[in-house]
């Protein structure tokens, strides 16, 4: 597909995940940096994402929001990058599983942990992730079976879930277990991950100076 890719973001946001994914696919893209409370809530951007939040991408006439959806879309739109198993590949199921495990249980658990919300044991059945301990233990098993979530095969699921693990270790919503630290160290040393961090760190520094 030759349609223009436009990336809407702020360097201090979940847009960092989408930036990493864009760097992994190796395609040219335009970046539009938005500011909280102003341009992010302006009518021009609300026409792109009525939620008034980032990240979002526009690929030709197609708009995609939500980090997991952006990663999944880009992996399928640019299959030459090899970031998603083919629909007929037996690893497609685990790929979907871990991508959306990150978007569901991990995201919800991390948000509640950051807010200090503890789900009473008798009400764990009412939340999608059950308990924090269940989420952490399941994650540990997931990253201990090989170098990546799909064994020896890096995928967009590693970008999305791996970025969440990295943030969780940094901000304390994820326990600092050896398996997590080893996994995050592997994926964060990828050239695309390093490039993405350098770009967003430079944008963040420029914003502070400005």
Secondary structure, 3 states (H helix, E strand, C coil): CCCCEEEEECCCCCHHHHHHHHHHHCCCCEEEECCCCCHHHCHHHHCCCCCCCCCEEEECCEEEECHHHHHHHHHHHCHHHCCCCCCCCCCHHHHHHHHHHHHHHHHHHHHHHHHCCCCCHHHHHHCCCCCHHHHHHHHHHHHCCCCECCECCCCHHHHHHHHHHHHHHHHCCCCCCHHHHHHHHHHHCCHHHHHHHHHHHHHHHHHHHC
